[in-house]
Amino acid sequence: MGVPRVSRGAGFGGGGGMRAFCREAVWPRVSVVIRCKDERPWLERALRLVAEQDYEGEVEIVLVDSGSRDGTRELPLPPGARWLDMKPEDFSYGASLNLGCRQAKGDILVLLSAHCFPLSKAWLRALVAPFSQEGVGLVHGRQVGDLRLDPSEAAELETLYPQQDRRGGTSFSDANAAIPRALFEACPFDEQLPIGEEAPLVQYALSKGFEIHYSAAAAVEHGHPADPPSLWRRSFREGWVLENHHYRGRRSYSLAHFAYRLLGRTLRGAPRTLVLQGFSGLLRKLRLDALRLRARHQGARAAQGGHPCSAEPPSGLRPLSPPPPRSYAIPDGPPFCLAPTPEGEARVRADLERIAARLRAELPQLRALWLAGGFGRGEGLLEAGHPPNDYDLELLVARPVAPDLLASLSRELARDCQVTWVDLEAHNLRQLRQLCAHSQYGYDLAHGARLLWSACGRPPALLPAPRLPFVEAEKILCARIWAMLYAWPPAQPDPRRAHWQLVKACLALADARLIEAGLYRSHLREKQKMLDTLPQTPGESKAYTWAFAQRLGDPHQPCPLGWSQLRDLYLETWAALASRQRGLPIDSPEALARTFPGIGRRDPIGRLVRALSPRRDRERSEGLRAGILLLARLDPEAADPGSQEEAHKLRNAYLSEKLRTLEESFPLLAP
């Protein structure tokens, strides 16, 4: 993507054109300026998230410290970060930003508050990219509040910062913003204002014909601790500045106006506060709303009377204790495992309680949580001496969750629980209901998942379909190609994992047969009963019997079929299913590969998966065809060592280059 680079020495004098920029096929050099004082707990997290950004250009981090005493300066700095010192008596928000921006070396100056946390690794790109548009002079990003810290502030931020981009207007905040160096040099921040130091800069940019761009993708979590003295000072300064520089006597501060605004602020965000924190949290929100409005009104009256911005809180203002955390425990129910033991059940329960508590703490938008997969159906497998392999969880959310945040939570939860992976899928209620009506994932969620928590105390109605479309069978088989390739001998880095991949591949064949016949069920024993009603070849019967025995009986029984037989059965069964559905003579792996370039176009849930570009469609089709043909070529019993070695190299190359394409192109459920 071509983005603008600021030309050094270019000015902003007059006209509506963006003469300070020139288009180049590179990302400009960026300086992230962070002002801080005694903010170690927040700054450590902010620095880590900034350092993890996916940005192709050069990035430096400039930290302006104005006398921290809490060990902030002892934090380890990421590469490209440096400290600047400022005397506490010289501090103002504008002076701090001016010092950092003057010492920064970047062409684009990114301004970030120390208690703002980027919600994705694309945050920095989303702030810089709008400068490629003609006429954009200032960019600021979305701010999402933290309901756990201050529900009143979170509701206000949601109103001020929508989820759609916009251009124009006068609204701008330097807590999460980007400006060109040339614009800053033409008009620095105001060092006299107690807050709102960006106002003169905004007025100057607008007077020169530039526009403000709001980037919803450049989202940060911005929350202040609900400490009443600090809240009073901040709100008093806001009221003083707004009256002096915006309202100028045009607004009433009567008791009736106070009551009217208090009612509006309390109702805004009240349902979510009640769900997450109960009545105690709602009462706390009411007190914070009243305190914030009272301080703003007093600040405005001080400005009307010509008094200085003295924001000292009244005596006797005590800190509010945070609401007690709502107790949480996994509801009692059937065992999680097929062969339950007290130790195994306790292990799974402890892991799930840890996961649920973390998700409820990290995701204020969470509304319900299900445990899916084997443990959700009560068919989990815990081998002696081995931890659980993974946990599959579905999240019902009120608003979207950043993919990077979900991925980060998955990794951290897997590490905390000492499992291979924790799979998190997040969707809203409309998406879940549509998925349940058309997809295997939704069917299993409705019939074979365990509700761990619900904000309303009861499971939402999902209404699954009685019969799944055949395209779901194709998706299952497509997703399992890599399982067969991974399990192919002779060299196995993880024989145990390869064994279970073969088991899953055979179960995928069984699922595809059941979906085609309209007999699909979520639970293994019910699947086994339904399969007994279908005609089976001797090879299919052996494969199904062995696969179900691994899950329901003896997990160490050897496979009765050789690898070549199992591979041939997989391809033959898949070709037979496709032949019957399409009415085509599919009698070879080559013919099977040719039938799938259009997969997805007849997909009834195609509206729910992200739109695929023609290039992406070609890539996934080519990857699928290559997988089918390579699977057919691999033969562990080949007599020629040279051909065996060559096939092994092809298999490894395929796994390294095509595995991710297959997994992304054929997910059972795309967000």
C-alpha positions as CSV (number, residue, x, y, z in Angstrom):
1,M,0.0,0.0,0.0
2,G,1.3,3.4,-0.9
3,V,1.1,5.9,2.0
4,P,2.4,9.4,2.2
5,R,5.7,10.4,3.5
6,V,6.2,13.9,5.0
7,S,8.7,16.0,3.1
8,R,11.1,17.6,5.6
9,G,11.0,21.3,5.4
10,A,7.6,21.5,3.7
11,G,5.2,23.9,5.2
12,F,1.4,24.2,5.7
13,G,1.0,27.8,4.6
14,G,-2.4,28.4,2.9
15,G,-4.5,26.5,0.4
16,G,-6.4,23.2,0.7
17,G,-3.9,20.9,-0.8
18,M,-1.7,18.6,1.2
19,R,1.6,20.1,0.0
20,A,3.6,18.6,2.9
21,F,3.1,15.1,1.6
22,C,4.3,13.1,-1.3
23,R,3.1,9.6,-2.2
24,E,5.7,6.9,-2.1
25,A,5.4,3.1,-1.9
26,V,6.9,3.0,1.6
27,W,5.5,3.6,5.1
28,P,6.8,6.7,6.7
29,R,9.0,6.9,9.8
30,V,6.9,7.1,12.9
31,S,7.5,8.4,16.4
32,V,5.2,7.3,19.2
33,V,5.1,10.0,21.9
34,I,3.9,8.8,25.3
35,R,3.7,11.2,28.3
36,C,3.7,9.6,31.8
37,K,4.1,10.1,35.5
38,D,3.8,7.3,38.0
39,E,2.0,5.0,35.6
40,R,4.1,1.9,35.7
41,P,1.2,-0.6,35.9
42,W,-0.3,0.8,32.7
43,L,2.8,1.9,30.8
44,E,4.3,-1.6,30.9
45,R,1.3,-3.1,29.0
46,A,1.1,-0.1,26.6
47,L,4.8,-0.5,25.7
48,R,4.4,-4.2,25.0
49,L,1.4,-3.6,22.7
50,V,3.1,-0.8,20.8
51,A,6.3,-2.9,20.3
52,E,4.1,-5.8,18.9
53,Q,2.7,-3.7,16.1
54,D,2.8,-4.9,12.5
55,Y,4.3,-1.9,10.8
56,E,6.7,-2.0,7.9
57,G,8.3,1.4,8.5
58,E,10.7,2.6,11.1
59,V,9.2,3.2,14.6
60,E,10.7,4.9,17.6
61,I,9.1,5.4,21.0
62,V,9.6,8.6,22.9
63,L,8.7,8.5,26.6
64,V,8.3,11.9,28.4
65,D,8.5,11.4,32.2
66,S,7.7,14.3,34.6
67,G,9.1,13.0,37.9
68,S,7.8,9.4,38.3
69,R,8.5,7.9,41.8
70,D,6.8,4.5,41.4
71,G,9.6,2.7,39.5
72,T,8.3,3.7,36.0
73,R,11.9,4.5,34.9
74,E,13.0,0.9,35.8
75,L,10.8,-0.6,33.2
76,P,12.7,-2.5,30.4
77,L,12.3,-0.6,27.2
78,P,11.7,-2.2,23.8
79,P,14.1,-1.5,20.9
80,G,13.9,2.0,19.6
81,A,12.5,3.5,22.9
82,R,14.1,6.3,24.9
83,W,13.4,8.5,27.9
84,L,13.1,12.3,28.1
85,D,13.0,14.1,31.4
86,M,10.8,17.0,32.4
87,K,10.7,18.9,35.7
88,P,7.4,18.4,37.6
89,E,7.0,22.1,38.0
90,D,7.2,22.7,34.3
91,F,4.6,20.1,33.5
92,S,1.4,20.7,31.5
93,Y,-0.1,18.3,29.0
94,G,0.8,20.6,26.2
95,A,4.4,21.2,27.4
96,S,5.0,17.5,27.8
97,L,3.8,16.7,24.2
98,N,5.8,19.6,22.8
99,L,9.0,18.3,24.4
100,G,8.4,14.8,23.1
101,C,7.5,15.9,19.6
102,R,10.4,18.3,19.2
103,Q,12.9,15.5,20.2
104,A,11.2,12.9,18.0
105,K,12.7,12.0,14.7
106,G,9.6,10.6,12.9
107,D,7.8,12.2,10.0
108,I,4.5,11.2,11.5
109,L,4.0,11.9,15.3
110,V,1.7,9.3,17.0
111,L,0.3,10.5,20.3
112,L,-0.7,7.9,22.9
113,S,-1.7,8.2,26.5
114,A,0.1,5.9,28.9
115,H,-3.1,4.3,29.9
116,C,-4.3,3.6,26.3
117,F,-3.8,0.0,25.1
118,P,-4.0,-0.8,21.4
119,L,-6.6,-3.5,20.7
120,S,-4.9,-5.0,17.6
121,K,-1.5,-5.3,15.9
122,A,-2.8,-3.2,13.0
123,W,-3.5,-0.1,15.3
124,L,-0.4,1.8,14.1
125,R,-1.1,1.1,10.4
126,A,-4.7,2.2,10.8
127,L,-3.5,5.5,12.3
128,V,-1.0,6.2,9.6
129,A,-2.8,4.9,6.5
130,P,-5.5,7.7,6.2
131,F,-2.7,10.3,5.4
132,S,-2.6,8.8,1.9
133,Q,-5.9,10.5,1.3
134,E,-5.8,14.0,-0.1
135,G,-6.7,16.7,2.4
136,V,-6.3,14.7,5.6
137,G,-4.3,16.6,8.2
138,L,-5.2,15.0,11.5
139,V,-6.1,11.4,12.4
140,H,-7.5,10.1,15.7
141,G,-8.6,6.6,16.6
142,R,-11.4,4.9,18.5
143,Q,-11.3,4.8,22.3
144,V,-13.1,1.9,24.1
145,G,-13.7,2.3,27.9
146,D,-13.3,-0.3,30.5
147,L,-16.6,-1.0,32.3
148,R,-14.7,-2.6,35.2
149,L,-12.9,0.6,36.0
150,D,-15.4,3.3,35.3
151,P,-18.8,2.3,33.7
152,S,-19.8,5.9,33.3
153,E,-16.7,6.8,31.3
154,A,-17.0,3.6,29.2
155,A,-20.6,4.6,28.2
156,E,-19.5,8.1,27.3
157,L,-16.6,6.9,25.1
158,E,-19.0,4.5,23.3
159,T,-21.1,7.5,22.3
160,L,-18.2,9.7,21.3
161,Y,-16.3,7.0,19.3
162,P,-18.5,4.9,17.0
163,Q,-17.5,1.8,15.1
164,Q,-17.6,3.4,11.6
165,D,-14.9,5.7,10.1
166,R,-15.7,9.3,9.4
167,R,-14.1,12.3,7.9
168,G,-14.7,15.9,8.7
169,G,-16.0,17.7,11.8
170,T,-14.1,19.3,14.6
171,S,-13.9,16.4,17.1
172,F,-10.3,15.3,17.9
173,S,-8.5,13.8,20.9
174,D,-4.7,13.5,21.3
175,A,-5.0,10.5,23.6
176,N,-4.9,8.3,20.5
177,A,-3.9,10.3,17.4
178,A,-1.4,11.0,14.7
179,I,-0.3,14.3,13.2
180,P,2.4,15.2,10.6
181,R,5.6,16.7,11.9
182,A,5.2,19.7,9.5
183,L,1.8,20.5,11.1
184,F,3.2,20.3,14.6
185,E,6.1,22.6,13.7
186,A,3.7,25.1,12.3
187,C,1.4,25.1,15.4
188,P,2.6,23.4,18.6
189,F,0.3,22.4,21.5
190,D,-0.9,25.0,23.9
191,E,1.2,24.8,27.1
192,Q,-1.2,27.0,29.2
193,L,-4.5,25.1,28.9
194,P,-5.0,22.6,31.8
195,I,-6.6,20.2,29.3
196,G,-7.6,20.4,25.7
197,E,-4.1,21.4,24.6
198,E,-4.8,20.2,21.0
199,A,-7.5,22.9,20.4
200,P,-5.3,25.5,18.8
201,L,-3.7,22.9,16.6
202,V,-7.1,21.7,15.4
203,Q,-8.2,25.2,14.7
204,Y,-5.1,25.9,12.7
205,A,-5.3,22.8,10.6
206,L,-9.0,23.4,9.8
207,S,-8.2,27.0,8.9
208,K,-5.7,25.8,6.3
209,G,-8.3,23.6,4.6
210,F,-7.3,20.2,6.1
211,E,-9.8,17.7,7.5
212,I,-9.9,15.4,10.5
213,H,-10.1,11.6,9.8
214,Y,-11.5,9.3,12.5
215,S,-10.2,5.7,12.1
216,A,-12.3,3.2,14.0
217,A,-9.8,0.4,13.2
218,A,-7.1,2.3,15.3
219,A,-8.9,1.3,18.5
220,V,-7.4,1.5,22.0
221,E,-8.8,0.6,25.4
222,H,-8.7,3.8,27.4
223,G,-9.7,3.8,31.0
224,H,-8.9,5.8,34.1
225,P,-9.1,4.2,37.6
226,A,-12.3,5.5,39.3
227,D,-10.5,7.3,42.0
228,P,-12.8,10.1,43.2
229,P,-10.1,12.8,43.9
230,S,-8.5,12.2,40.5
231,L,-11.9,12.0,38.8
232,W,-12.9,15.3,40.4
233,R,-9.7,17.1,39.2
234,R,-10.1,15.8,35.7
235,S,-13.8,16.6,35.4
236,F,-13.3,20.1,36.9
237,R,-10.7,20.9,34.3
238,E,-13.0,19.6,31.6
239,G,-15.8,21.9,32.7
240,W,-13.5,24.9,33.0
241,V,-12.0,24.5,29.6
242,L,-15.3,23.8,27.9
243,E,-16.9,26.9,29.3
244,N,-13.9,29.1,28.6
245,H,-13.3,28.0,25.0
246,H,-16.6,26.5,23.7
247,Y,-19.8,27.4,25.5
248,R,-18.9,30.9,26.7
249,G,-22.0,31.5,28.8
250,R,-24.4,29.7,26.4
251,R,-25.1,26.8,28.7
252,S,-27.2,26.5,31.9
253,Y,-25.8,25.0,35.0
254,S,-29.0,25.0,37.1
255,L,-30.1,22.2,39.4
256,A,-32.8,21.1,36.9
257,H,-30.1,20.8,34.2
258,F,-27.9,18.9,36.5
259,A,-30.7,16.4,37.3
260,Y,-31.6,16.0,33.6
261,R,-28.0,15.3,32.5
262,L,-27.4,12.9,35.5
263,L,-30.5,10.9,34.5
264,G,-29.3,10.6,30.9
265,R,-25.7,9.6,31.9
266,T,-26.9,7.0,34.3
267,L,-29.3,5.4,31.8
268,R,-26.5,5.3,29.2
269,G,-24.7,2.0,29.8
270,A,-26.9,0.9,32.7
271,P,-28.0,-2.5,31.3
272,R,-24.4,-3.6,30.7
273,T,-23.3,-2.4,34.1
274,L,-26.1,-4.3,35.7
275,V,-25.2,-7.5,33.9
276,L,-21.5,-7.3,34.6
277,Q,-21.4,-5.9,38.1
278,G,-24.9,-6.2,39.5
279,F,-26.8,-3.6,41.5
280,S,-23.8,-2.6,43.5
281,G,-22.0,-1.7,40.3
282,L,-25.1,0.2,39.1
283,L,-25.1,2.3,42.3
284,R,-21.4,2.9,41.9
285,K,-22.0,4.1,38.4
286,L,-24.6,6.5,39.7
287,R,-22.2,8.0,42.3
288,L,-19.5,8.4,39.7
289,D,-21.9,10.1,37.2
290,A,-23.0,12.5,39.9
291,L,-19.4,13.2,41.0
292,R,-18.3,13.8,37.4
293,L,-21.2,16.2,36.6
294,R,-20.8,18.1,39.9
295,A,-17.1,18.7,39.2
296,R,-17.8,19.8,35.6
297,H,-20.5,22.2,36.7
298,Q,-18.2,23.7,39.4
299,G,-15.4,24.1,36.9
300,A,-17.7,25.8,34.4
301,R,-19.0,28.2,37.1
302,A,-15.3,29.0,38.1
303,A,-14.7,29.9,34.4
304,Q,-17.8,32.1,34.3
305,G,-16.6,34.0,37.3
306,G,-13.1,34.5,35.9
307,H,-11.5,32.3,38.5
308,P,-8.3,30.2,37.7
309,C,-8.6,26.4,37.1
310,S,-8.0,25.3,40.7
311,A,-9.2,21.7,40.6
312,E,-8.7,20.7,44.2
313,P,-11.4,18.2,45.3
314,P,-13.6,19.1,48.3
315,S,-12.6,17.8,51.7
316,G,-14.0,14.6,52.8
317,L,-14.1,13.1,49.3
318,R,-13.2,9.4,49.9
319,P,-12.2,6.8,47.4
320,L,-14.9,4.5,46.2
321,S,-14.2,0.8,46.8
322,P,-14.5,-1.3,43.7
323,P,-17.6,-3.5,43.4
324,P,-16.9,-7.0,44.8
325,P,-16.2,-9.5,42.0
326,R,-19.2,-11.6,41.2
327,S,-18.7,-15.1,42.3
328,Y,-18.3,-17.7,39.6
329,A,-18.1,-21.4,39.5
330,I,-18.7,-23.9,36.7
331,P,-22.3,-25.2,37.1
332,D,-22.7,-28.8,38.1
333,G,-23.5,-31.2,35.3
334,P,-22.5,-34.4,33.6
335,P,-18.9,-35.5,33.5
336,F,-16.5,-33.8,31.0
337,C,-14.8,-37.1,30.1
338,L,-15.9,-40.4,28.7
339,A,-14.0,-42.2,31.4
340,P,-14.2,-39.8,34.3
341,T,-11.9,-39.9,37.2
342,P,-11.9,-37.5,40.2
343,E,-8.5,-36.2,39.3
344,G,-9.3,-35.7,35.7
345,E,-12.7,-34.0,36.3
346,A,-11.1,-31.7,38.9
347,R,-8.3,-30.8,36.5
348,V,-10.8,-29.9,33.7
349,R,-13.1,-27.9,36.0
350,A,-10.2,-25.9,37.4
351,D,-9.0,-25.1,33.9
352,L,-12.4,-24.0,32.8
353,E,-13.0,-21.8,35.9
354,R,-9.6,-20.1,35.2
355,I,-10.5,-19.6,31.6
356,A,-14.0,-18.3,32.3
357,A,-12.8,-15.9,35.0
358,R,-10.1,-14.5,32.6
359,L,-12.5,-14.0,29.7
360,R,-15.1,-12.3,31.9
361,A,-12.5,-10.0,33.2
362,E,-10.9,-9.2,29.8
363,L,-14.1,-8.9,27.6
364,P,-16.8,-6.6,29.0
365,Q,-18.9,-7.4,25.9
366,L,-19.1,-11.1,26.8
367,R,-22.7,-12.3,27.2
368,A,-22.5,-16.1,27.2
369,L,-19.8,-18.8,27.2
370,W,-20.1,-22.4,25.9
371,L,-17.6,-25.3,26.2
372,A,-17.7,-27.0,22.8
373,G,-15.8,-30.0,21.4
374,G,-15.3,-33.3,23.2
375,F,-15.3,-31.9,26.7
376,G,-18.5,-30.0,26.0
377,R,-20.3,-33.1,24.8
378,G,-19.0,-35.1,27.8
379,E,-16.8,-37.1,25.5
380,G,-13.4,-35.6,26.4
381,L,-10.4,-37.9,26.4
382,L,-7.7,-37.7,29.1
383,E,-4.9,-40.1,28.6
384,A,-2.9,-41.2,31.7
385,G,0.1,-39.0,32.2
386,H,-1.0,-36.5,29.5
387,P,-2.8,-33.1,30.0
388,P,-5.9,-32.3,27.9
389,N,-5.0,-31.5,24.3
390,D,-7.2,-28.4,23.9
391,Y,-10.4,-26.7,24.9
392,D,-12.9,-25.3,22.4
393,L,-15.0,-22.3,23.6
394,E,-17.7,-20.3,21.9
395,L,-18.2,-16.7,23.1
396,L,-21.5,-14.8,22.6
397,V,-20.5,-11.1,22.5
398,A,-22.4,-7.8,22.2
399,R,-19.8,-6.2,20.0
400,P,-16.9,-7.5,17.9
401,V,-13.6,-8.6,19.6
402,A,-10.4,-7.8,17.9
403,P,-8.9,-11.0,16.3
404,D,-5.4,-10.1,17.8
405,L,-6.9,-9.9,21.3
406,L,-8.6,-13.3,20.9
407,A,-5.3,-14.8,19.6
408,S,-3.4,-13.3,22.5
409,L,-5.9,-14.6,25.0
410,S,-5.8,-18.1,23.4
411,R,-2.0,-18.2,23.8
412,E,-2.0,-16.9,27.3
413,L,-4.8,-19.2,28.5
414,A,-3.1,-22.3,26.9
415,R,0.1,-21.4,28.7
416,D,-1.7,-20.9,32.0
417,C,-3.6,-24.2,31.7
418,Q,-0.6,-26.1,30.2
419,V,-2.6,-27.3,27.2
420,T,-1.7,-27.2,23.5
421,W,-4.3,-24.7,22.6
422,V,-7.5,-22.9,23.8
423,D,-9.7,-22.2,20.7
424,L,-11.9,-19.1,21.1
425,E,-14.7,-18.3,18.6
426,A,-16.6,-15.0,19.2
427,H,-19.9,-14.2,17.5
428,N,-23.1,-12.2,18.1
429,L,-26.5,-13.7,18.6
430,R,-27.7,-13.2,15.0
431,Q,-24.6,-14.8,13.6
432,L,-24.9,-17.8,16.0
433,R,-28.5,-18.4,15.1
434,Q,-27.8,-18.3,11.4
435,L,-24.8,-20.6,11.8
436,C,-26.9,-23.1,13.8
437,A,-29.3,-23.2,11.0
438,H,-26.8,-24.1,8.3
439,S,-23.4,-25.4,9.7
440,Q,-22.0,-28.4,11.5
441,Y,-20.3,-26.1,14.0
442,G,-23.6,-24.5,14.9
443,Y,-25.4,-27.8,15.0
444,D,-22.8,-29.2,17.5
445,L,-23.0,-26.0,19.5
446,A,-26.7,-26.3,19.9
447,H,-26.7,-30.1,20.6
448,G,-23.3,-30.8,22.0
449,A,-22.0,-27.8,23.9
450,R,-22.1,-27.1,27.6
451,L,-23.1,-23.6,28.8
452,L,-20.5,-22.4,31.3
453,W,-22.0,-18.9,31.9
454,S,-24.8,-16.6,30.7
455,A,-25.4,-13.0,31.6
456,C,-29.1,-13.5,31.6
457,G,-28.9,-16.8,33.6
458,R,-30.3,-19.0,30.8
459,P,-29.0,-20.3,27.5
460,P,-29.9,-18.2,24.5
461,A,-32.2,-20.0,22.0
462,L,-30.1,-21.1,18.9
463,L,-32.7,-23.1,16.9
464,P,-30.5,-25.6,15.0
465,A,-31.6,-27.0,11.6
466,P,-32.7,-30.7,11.5
467,R,-30.6,-31.4,8.3
468,L,-27.2,-30.0,7.3
469,P,-26.4,-29.1,3.7
470,F,-23.9,-31.3,1.9
471,V,-21.4,-28.5,1.6
472,E,-20.7,-29.0,5.3
473,A,-19.5,-32.6,4.4
474,E,-17.1,-31.1,1.9
475,K,-15.8,-28.6,4.4
476,I,-15.1,-31.4,6.9
477,L,-13.1,-33.4,4.3
478,C,-11.2,-30.4,3.0
479,A,-10.1,-29.5,6.5
480,R,-8.9,-33.1,7.1
481,I,-6.6,-33.4,4.1
482,W,-3.8,-32.0,6.2
483,A,-4.5,-34.6,8.9
484,M,-3.8,-37.4,6.5
485,L,-0.7,-35.7,5.2
486,Y,0.6,-35.0,8.7
487,A,0.1,-38.7,9.6
488,W,1.9,-40.0,6.6
489,P,5.0,-42.1,7.4
490,P,7.9,-42.7,7.4
491,A,9.4,-39.9,9.6
492,Q,7.0,-38.8,12.4
493,P,8.0,-36.0,14.7
494,D,5.1,-36.8,17.0
495,P,3.7,-40.3,16.6
496,R,1.0,-39.8,19.2
497,R,-0.4,-36.7,17.5
498,A,-0.1,-38.5,14.1
499,H,-2.2,-41.4,15.5
500,W,-5.0,-39.1,16.6
501,Q,-5.0,-37.2,13.3
502,L,-5.7,-40.5,11.6
503,V,-8.5,-41.1,14.0
504,K,-10.0,-37.7,13.3
505,A,-9.7,-38.2,9.5
506,C,-11.7,-41.5,9.8
507,L,-14.3,-39.7,12.0
508,A,-14.5,-37.0,9.4
509,L,-15.5,-39.6,6.8
510,A,-18.2,-40.9,9.1
511,D,-19.5,-37.4,9.6
512,A,-19.6,-36.7,5.9
513,R,-21.6,-40.0,5.3
514,L,-24.1,-39.0,8.0
515,I,-24.5,-35.4,6.7
516,E,-25.2,-36.8,3.1
517,A,-27.8,-39.1,4.5
518,G,-29.4,-36.5,6.7
519,L,-28.6,-38.5,9.9
520,Y,-25.9,-36.4,11.4
521,R,-25.7,-36.3,15.2
522,S,-23.4,-34.5,17.6
523,H,-22.6,-37.3,20.1
524,L,-20.3,-40.2,19.2
525,R,-22.6,-43.1,20.4
526,E,-25.5,-41.6,18.4
527,K,-23.3,-41.3,15.3
528,Q,-22.3,-45.0,15.7
529,K,-25.9,-46.0,15.8
530,M,-26.8,-44.0,12.7
531,L,-23.8,-45.4,10.8
532,D,-25.1,-48.9,11.5
533,T,-28.2,-48.1,9.4
534,L,-26.1,-47.2,6.3
535,P,-24.5,-49.6,3.8
536,Q,-20.8,-49.9,4.3
537,T,-17.9,-51.4,2.4
538,P,-15.6,-53.8,4.3
539,G,-12.9,-51.1,4.4
540,E,-15.3,-48.4,5.6
541,S,-16.6,-50.8,8.3
542,K,-13.1,-51.5,9.6
543,A,-12.1,-47.8,9.6
544,Y,-15.2,-46.6,11.4
545,T,-15.1,-49.4,13.9
546,W,-11.4,-48.6,14.7
547,A,-11.9,-44.9,14.9
548,F,-14.9,-45.1,17.3
549,A,-13.0,-47.6,19.4
550,Q,-10.2,-45.1,19.9
551,R,-12.7,-42.6,21.2
552,L,-15.2,-44.8,23.0
553,G,-13.1,-47.8,24.0
554,D,-9.5,-48.9,23.9
555,P,-7.4,-45.9,22.7
556,H,-4.4,-48.1,22.0
557,Q,-5.9,-50.6,19.5
558,P,-3.7,-50.6,16.3
559,C,-5.3,-49.6,13.0
560,P,-6.5,-52.7,11.1
561,L,-5.8,-51.0,7.7
562,G,-2.4,-50.1,6.3
563,W,-1.7,-46.5,5.5
564,S,-2.1,-47.0,1.8
565,Q,-5.4,-48.7,2.3
566,L,-6.6,-45.9,4.7
567,R,-5.5,-43.3,2.2
568,D,-7.3,-45.0,-0.7
569,L,-10.4,-45.4,1.4
570,Y,-10.4,-41.7,2.2
571,L,-10.1,-40.6,-1.4
572,E,-12.6,-43.2,-2.7
573,T,-15.2,-42.3,-0.1
574,W,-14.8,-38.6,-0.7
575,A,-15.1,-39.2,-4.5
576,A,-18.2,-41.4,-4.1
577,L,-19.9,-38.7,-2.0
578,A,-19.0,-36.0,-4.5
579,S,-20.2,-38.2,-7.4
580,R,-23.6,-38.8,-5.9
581,Q,-24.2,-35.2,-5.1
582,R,-23.0,-33.7,-8.4
583,G,-24.1,-36.5,-10.7
584,L,-20.6,-36.6,-12.2
585,P,-18.3,-39.6,-12.9
586,I,-15.5,-38.9,-10.3
587,D,-13.3,-42.0,-10.5
588,S,-9.8,-40.7,-9.7
589,P,-8.0,-38.2,-7.5
590,E,-7.5,-36.0,-10.6
591,A,-11.2,-36.0,-11.2
592,L,-11.9,-35.3,-7.5
593,A,-9.5,-32.4,-7.6
594,R,-11.2,-30.9,-10.6
595,T,-14.6,-30.8,-8.9
596,F,-13.6,-28.3,-6.2
597,P,-12.7,-25.0,-7.8
598,G,-16.2,-23.7,-7.2
599,I,-16.6,-25.0,-3.7
600,G,-18.2,-22.2,-1.6
601,R,-20.2,-20.6,-4.3
602,R,-23.1,-23.0,-3.5
603,D,-22.4,-22.5,0.2
604,P,-25.7,-21.5,1.9
605,I,-23.8,-19.8,4.7
606,G,-21.5,-17.9,2.4
607,R,-23.0,-14.6,3.6
608,L,-21.6,-15.3,7.0
609,V,-18.0,-16.0,6.0
610,R,-15.7,-13.1,4.9
611,A,-15.8,-12.3,1.3
612,L,-13.0,-13.9,-0.7
613,S,-11.3,-12.1,-3.5
614,P,-10.7,-13.9,-6.8
615,R,-7.1,-14.3,-5.9
616,R,-7.9,-15.9,-2.6
617,D,-10.5,-18.1,-4.3
618,R,-7.8,-19.3,-6.7
619,E,-5.3,-19.9,-4.0
620,R,-7.6,-22.0,-1.9
621,S,-8.7,-24.0,-4.9
622,E,-5.1,-24.6,-6.0
623,G,-4.1,-25.6,-2.4
624,L,-7.0,-28.1,-2.2
625,R,-6.2,-29.6,-5.6
626,A,-2.5,-29.9,-4.7
627,G,-3.4,-31.6,-1.4
628,I,-5.6,-34.2,-3.0
629,L,-3.1,-35.0,-5.7
630,L,-0.2,-35.1,-3.3
631,L,-2.1,-37.4,-0.9
632,A,-2.7,-39.8,-3.8
633,R,1.0,-39.8,-4.8
634,L,2.4,-40.6,-1.3
635,D,3.0,-44.3,-0.9
636,P,5.0,-45.6,2.1
637,E,5.3,-49.0,0.5
638,A,7.0,-47.8,-2.7
639,A,10.1,-49.9,-3.6
640,D,12.1,-47.1,-5.1
641,P,14.0,-45.2,-2.2
642,G,14.5,-42.2,-4.5
643,S,10.8,-41.8,-5.2
644,Q,10.1,-42.3,-1.5
645,E,12.5,-39.6,-0.6
646,E,11.2,-37.2,-3.2
647,A,7.6,-37.8,-2.0
648,H,8.7,-37.1,1.5
649,K,10.2,-33.8,0.5
650,L,7.0,-32.9,-1.4
651,R,4.9,-33.7,1.6
652,N,7.0,-31.5,4.0
653,A,7.0,-28.6,1.5
654,Y,3.2,-28.9,1.2
655,L,2.7,-28.9,4.9
656,S,4.9,-25.8,5.4
657,E,3.5,-23.8,2.5
658,K,-0.1,-24.9,2.1
659,L,-1.3,-25.9,5.6
660,R,-2.2,-22.4,6.6
661,T,-3.9,-21.8,3.3
662,L,-6.1,-24.8,3.8
663,E,-7.0,-24.0,7.4
664,E,-7.9,-20.4,6.5
665,S,-9.7,-21.3,3.3
666,F,-11.9,-24.0,4.7
667,P,-12.7,-23.2,8.3
668,L,-15.8,-24.8,9.8
669,L,-16.7,-21.4,10.9
670,A,-15.2,-18.1,9.9
671,P,-15.6,-15.0,12.1
